[in-house]
Amino acid sequence: MDLNTVTSVIPARHRDDLRALGGGVVPLAGGSELYADPRIHLTGLVDLATFDWPALTVTDAGLEIAATCTFAELSRLPAEAGWTAHPLFYQCCAALFGSFKVWNVATVGGNLATALPAGPMITLAVALDAEVLIWRADGSDERMPAVAFVTGNMSTVLNEGDVLRSIHLRSAQLGARTAFRKIALSPLGRSGAVLAGRLDVDGTFVITVTGGTIRPVQLRYAGIPPQTRLRSDIDAITDWFTDAHGAADWRQAVSGVLAEEIRQELNEDENQNENEDEDNR
Ligand SMILES: Cc1cc2nc3c(=O)[nH]c(=O)nc-3n(C[C@H](O)[C@H](O)[C@H](O)COP(=O)(O)OP(=O)(O)OC[C@H]3O[C@@H](n4cnc5c(N)ncnc54)[C@H](O)[C@@H]3O)c2cc1C
């Protein structure tokens, strides 16, 4: 869709170029969300793609994902040794049912900044306890846990003029075992609930509930919890919502079922590993 109130598109090459943001001028990433609806309040865009940030940087500490990294780029990233959580990358990328075009232009940062409850990059970032780096409009940098970044349905901690710069995943979480579940009302429909579980090497168990709640909810345990405890913690969540992609009570019910499936899957993995350790003794 043409944004015919937009009269300027500034290619950003230096951080100073972001000073143009504000008062009807917003960041442009892949444009898959921006160009999807009329936005008559907009007068200009600042294109982040021209920063040419490296999409994916593997370091000793983990992985840095540039906000401008596309779903297509992330989905093709090969696993490094020890990255047991690597399947979660593709699973989350594929949880966005856009076309070939959306897959190739939509960015990780654009997905987080759009903050739809069904934003699969939110699931990925929160499930792996990522840290996000925000370039604030006043020139300062701010880092925060990804779970705190999304504050509601299509709302985040970003203020006018701020830019999400990158997402950082640490080696410890990349080395965790993960399990993923999603459900939608139709085979190619937008997700109604998306859940990811993580079992760390030290036994910490984390379930991230998204899609059915207006913001990501993280449940964290020192070990794999009993079924009844997990069920009651899911039932205690109050952020379920209703829209065309599912009713709140349906989202709550299916999230309970999917969380239990994840608990069982990671529990089986854990038991299998313990048996293998005993066999090797
Ligand atoms: C057919 C179709 C299906 C879709 N399905 C889904 C879905 O299942 N789940 C889902 O979550 N989304 C979905 N979307 C919406 C959208 O495609 C994705 O959210 C996508 O990831 C947005 O990324 P983008 O790079 O295209 O963002 P853009 O469209 O470029 O930007 C989106 C918004 O984020 C802001 N923004 C972008 N990057 C940054 C940044 N680095 N810092 C600060 N602000 C920024 C922009 O100013 C704008 O307000 C769908 C869209 C289409 C057209």
The ligand as an SDF file (V2000), in Angstrom:
LIG
                    3D

 53 58  0  0  0  0  0  0  0  0999 V2000
    0.6030  -11.2980    5.3270 C   0  0  0  0  0  0  0  0  0  0  0  0
    1.2060  -10.8310    6.6230 C   0  0  0  0  0  0  0  0  0  0  0  0
    1.2410  -11.7040    7.7080 C   0  0  0  0  0  0  0  0  0  0  0  0
    1.7930  -11.2860    8.9320 C   0  0  0  0  0  0  0  0  0  0  0  0
    1.8180  -12.1670    9.9670 N   0  0  0  0  0  0  0  0  0  0  0  0
    2.3210  -11.7690   11.1500 C   0  0  0  0  0  0  0  0  0  0  0  0
    2.3710  -12.6740   12.2640 C   0  0  0  0  0  0  0  0  0  0  0  0
    1.9220  -13.8160   12.1790 O   0  0  0  0  0  0  0  0  0  0  0  0
    2.9230  -12.2340   13.4270 N   0  0  0  0  0  0  0  0  0  0  0  0
    3.4470  -10.9660   13.5270 C   0  0  0  0  0  0  0  0  0  0  0  0
    3.9720  -10.6160   14.5870 O   0  0  0  0  0  0  0  0  0  0  0  0
    3.4180  -10.1010   12.5050 N   0  0  0  0  0  0  0  0  0  0  0  0
    2.8630  -10.4540   11.3230 C   0  0  0  0  0  0  0  0  0  0  0  0
    2.8300   -9.5760   10.2980 N   0  0  0  0  0  0  0  0  0  0  0  0
    3.2760   -8.1780   10.5280 C   0  0  0  0  0  0  0  0  0  0  0  0
    4.7300   -7.8990   10.1070 C   0  0  0  0  0  0  0  0  0  0  0  0
    5.0180   -8.4630    8.8650 O   0  0  0  0  0  0  0  0  0  0  0  0
    5.7750   -8.4380   11.1010 C   0  0  0  0  0  0  0  0  0  0  0  0
    5.4780   -8.0310   12.4100 O   0  0  0  0  0  0  0  0  0  0  0  0
    7.2020   -8.0260   10.7220 C   0  0  0  0  0  0  0  0  0  0  0  0
    8.1390   -8.7120   11.5070 O   0  0  0  0  0  0  0  0  0  0  0  0
    7.4460   -6.5200   10.8340 C   0  0  0  0  0  0  0  0  0  0  0  0
    8.8090   -6.2930   10.5190 O   0  0  0  0  0  0  0  0  0  0  0  0
    9.2480   -5.2180    9.4350 P   0  0  0  0  0  0  0  0  0  0  0  0
   10.7230   -5.2530    9.4060 O   0  0  0  0  0  0  0  0  0  0  0  0
    8.5800   -5.4550    8.1190 O   0  0  0  0  0  0  0  0  0  0  0  0
    8.7130   -3.8990   10.1260 O   0  0  0  0  0  0  0  0  0  0  0  0
    8.2320   -2.5250    9.4690 P   0  0  0  0  0  0  0  0  0  0  0  0
    6.9480   -2.7240    8.7310 O   0  0  0  0  0  0  0  0  0  0  0  0
    9.3330   -1.8690    8.7310 O   0  0  0  0  0  0  0  0  0  0  0  0
    7.9680   -1.6890   10.8160 O   0  0  0  0  0  0  0  0  0  0  0  0
    6.9360   -2.0630   11.6940 C   0  0  0  0  0  0  0  0  0  0  0  0
    6.8830   -1.0480   12.8550 C   0  0  0  0  0  0  0  0  0  0  0  0
    8.0290   -1.1700   13.6820 O   0  0  0  0  0  0  0  0  0  0  0  0
    8.7940    0.0440   13.6550 C   0  0  0  0  0  0  0  0  0  0  0  0
   10.1960   -0.4020   13.6190 N   0  0  0  0  0  0  0  0  0  0  0  0
   10.7410   -1.2770   12.7360 C   0  0  0  0  0  0  0  0  0  0  0  0
   12.0140   -1.5390   13.0670 N   0  0  0  0  0  0  0  0  0  0  0  0
   12.2840   -0.8280   14.1770 C   0  0  0  0  0  0  0  0  0  0  0  0
   13.4480   -0.6870   15.0100 C   0  0  0  0  0  0  0  0  0  0  0  0
   14.5770   -1.3620   14.7800 N   0  0  0  0  0  0  0  0  0  0  0  0
   13.3740    0.1490   16.0690 N   0  0  0  0  0  0  0  0  0  0  0  0
   12.2260    0.8430   16.3460 C   0  0  0  0  0  0  0  0  0  0  0  0
   11.1020    0.7360   15.6100 N   0  0  0  0  0  0  0  0  0  0  0  0
   11.1320   -0.0870   14.5380 C   0  0  0  0  0  0  0  0  0  0  0  0
    8.3280    0.8190   12.4530 C   0  0  0  0  0  0  0  0  0  0  0  0
    8.4680    2.2140   12.6240 O   0  0  0  0  0  0  0  0  0  0  0  0
    6.8620    0.3910   12.4100 C   0  0  0  0  0  0  0  0  0  0  0  0
    6.1200    1.1530   13.3340 O   0  0  0  0  0  0  0  0  0  0  0  0
    2.2900   -9.9640    9.0550 C   0  0  0  0  0  0  0  0  0  0  0  0
    2.2570   -9.0880    7.9650 C   0  0  0  0  0  0  0  0  0  0  0  0
    1.7110   -9.5020    6.7540 C   0  0  0  0  0  0  0  0  0  0  0  0
    1.6830   -8.5200    5.6060 C   0  0  0  0  0  0  0  0  0  0  0  0
  1  2  1  0
  2  3  1  0
  2 52  2  0
  3  4  2  0
  4  5  1  0
  4 50  1  0
  5  6  2  0
  6  7  1  0
  6 13  1  0
  7  8  2  0
  7  9  1  0
  9 10  1  0
 10 11  2  0
 10 12  1  0
 12 13  2  0
 13 14  1  0
 14 15  1  0
 14 50  1  0
 15 16  1  0
 16 17  1  0
 16 18  1  0
 18 19  1  0
 18 20  1  0
 20 21  1  0
 20 22  1  0
 22 23  1  0
 23 24  1  0
 24 25  2  0
 24 26  1  0
 24 27  1  0
 27 28  1  0
 28 29  2  0
 28 30  1  0
 28 31  1  0
 31 32  1  0
 32 33  1  0
 33 34  1  0
 33 48  1  0
 34 35  1  0
 35 36  1  0
 35 46  1  0
 36 37  1  0
 36 45  1  0
 37 38  2  0
 38 39  1  0
 39 40  1  0
 39 45  2  0
 40 41  1  0
 40 42  2  0
 42 43  1  0
 43 44  2  0
 44 45  1  0
 46 47  1  0
 46 48  1  0
 48 49  1  0
 50 51  2  0
 51 52  1  0
 52 53  1  0
M  END
$$$$
